[in-house]
Structures are given as C-alpha cells and as structure tokens.
Amino acid sequence: MKSKLEDKFKEQYLKEADAVYFTPGRVNLIGEHIDYNGGLVMPCAVTLGTWLAIAPNSDGKFKFKSLNFEAETAVESNQKHEKDGSLWANYPIGIINEIINDGKEISGLDFLYSGNIPIGSGLSSSASIEIVTAFALNDYFNLGYDKLELVKMAKRVENDFIGLNSGIMDQFAVAFGEKDKAIVLDCETLKYKMVDVDLGNYVLAIINTKKPRELADSKYNERVEECQTALKLLNEEIQLHNLCELTAEKFALHSHLITDETILNRATHVVKENDRVHLAAKALNAGELKEFGRLMYASHQSLKDLYEVSGIELDTVVEFCSGYEHVIGARMTGAGFGGCAIALLEKGFEEDFAKHLTDYYVHKIGYPAEIYVSDIGNGPVKL
Ligand code: GLA
C-alpha cells in the first residue's frame, strides 16, 4: 500500500511524498454504547486502516485528496475553518482547527489519503482518518502531543465539529491498539490494560452487512440523550456521575425512578453490558472462549431488544451464527444501525461459513454481506 500511495502522490501532486503514515480501524469485542456512560469497553485495532502521504507546499494551503473519494479541497493553513457539509475532509480539517486553536504553528502541506476500511461499516474509518492526521502532523511538525492528547483532540473534532456526541472508545482504540491484544479501557478514568487475545482454535470474523447507516448519527445522539435522562432520574435518589457506576443490584434498588419503559430499557442495557465486559475480561484471561462467546450473544440480544440499535441485517447475521455449530459467539460491533457484526469462528471453517452465511443472508436480505477474517493489529506508525 505504501509504494502504491507514493506513486499516486507523485501522479497527483507532481512531487515525491515526504512521509507516509498508517492508522488502523477497530472492532469492539464487547462493551457497546458504554463509553459515553463511563464504563468498561474492550476494543482492538484491526489491520484494515488509513494510509496518509504528505509533502510540504509553498502556497500556504492544506490540500486534501483521497484515493477513496472524488471530492478534494484546499484550505488556508493559517486560519480556522467551518465545516463543509458532509465532506470527508471535515475530519482532517477539524484536526487542523484544533491544532491552530492550541496556538501551534503548522504550514502548508499536501495530503493524500487511502483507506481499506469500508466506509460507514462501524469499523471506525472516521477515527482512523482523524488519528492518522493528528499523528502525522504531530510527528512532522514536532508538536509534542502525547497519544492521549491526540485521542482527546480527535474526540473533540467528532463532538464539536462533526456533531456526533460519541465517546472516546474509537479514537482510543485506533491510537493505542497493539497486535494480538485487546484494550480493556475504563472510559471514566481512561485507565486501561492491554489483554492478550489468544483465540486458540478460533479466528475473528468480521461480517459487513453493507446496510447504509441512514440517520445513524441522529439515532446515536438520541441514545446518548436517553442515557442522560436515565441518569437525571436516578440522581433524584443517588448521586451518580454516570450510569456505569451502578452494579445490577444497586440499579434494581433505584430503577423504580424510571417510569418510561424505553428509558428503563436503555439504562438496563448499559448496566448489564458493563457487567458483561468485566465477565468477558475474566473469561479471556482464563482462556474460557466459550464463555466469552456466550457473553457476545447476550450483548447482541440486549442491543437488539433493550437498546434497539440493531436491525434486520445485523440480526440475520447473528441468528445464522447462533445456529452454525462452528461459531461460539457473535454480536454487532460499533454504533449499530447497520455496519458490522463479529463472530468467533472455528479455524478451518472460514470458507464453509462464508458460503452458508452468504446463502442465508441473500435469501433474507436480498444482497450478499462481506466477510473477512481479521487479525488484531498495531496502532499508528510512520512507515
Ligand atoms: C460509535 C462511537 C463510540 C461508541 C460506539 C458504541 O462507534 O463512536 O464512541 O459509543 O459507537 O459502543
């Protein structure tokens, strides 16, 4: 990918690239819709990701091109910029605004991006493009940010510039990912542990439903608000900073304060999903993959019934998996409303699984899903 990108850079900008960077995408193994509720999540970086080639220019502009999108744009390098509709380059422009806001000096650059994360698939293509930009600028101009500062900067872009009230998981996962390890991250304290992922006789399959995520952002923000409503109601009796401070037992004592069934369901998912992550971390450490798989199925069920962020496409994948004897666990991953599911699949059955799942999925949904077997990869690097 590096040399192809360098060739394309030369073709497009008529000069050599000066540096090339990579940042991965992520899957979340378990702990969904938990990060903005201050609980535990367990994501890992994948080997799919975003590559970025850069070189300086003398016209004082930041120029953005991508091999994945036709639209290109250029902005002045010495001032902040407004969001430009739904343009892909809003992500790097948001990062540049943050750096300028911080009073740092950065000067004209040509950017060429190329990625192989399917866009809108829930594998964090946006966090990947944000972090690859922030990482590259930090390195190239010696800005002196540490990795956590880059993560927080990218989250601010997502929240304040793009307008998605997301938590910190995606940016953290793509920045801190390590090969063959999952990150057990406490989203309240930002303390984390890297946990070995030894899948033994299993592989991690990613199934892209290819369902377009219509209205995903507004439904996502709606879930965030529903959790805030639950928190407000519970705080009439107890003092909580976030929903994930509650154990299931403590929640049962106070849940009568929430009379609206939808809000109660949302809060119930959050409290129980957070518990599942604790159990899943223990299961992974003890090599109890079947227990891990059971927790994945339970997580999916809760996201479907209580949190209502799944959908017929994701449910069809998980339903197939639960009836297929060589899968021990499956669930949707990421925000939901389409996007990807993950499954723990017995080695040697990759082709059989793909064939049977494809038949099942096409029969129900009308078009095929995309199936990959993924390795757990590293975080950002200069290549
Ligand atoms: C999206 C958000 C994350 C997280 C997940 C759901 O990926 O960007 O912050 O909330 O959804 O777990």
Boltz pocket constraint, residues with backbone or C-beta under 6 A from the ligand:
constraints:
  - pocket:
      binder: B
      contacts: [[A, 28], [A, 31], [A, 32], [A, 33], [A, 34], [A, 35], [A, 36], [A, 122], [A, 166], [A, 167], [A, 168], [A, 169], [A, 170], [A, 334], [A, 335], [A, 336]]
      max_distance: 6.0
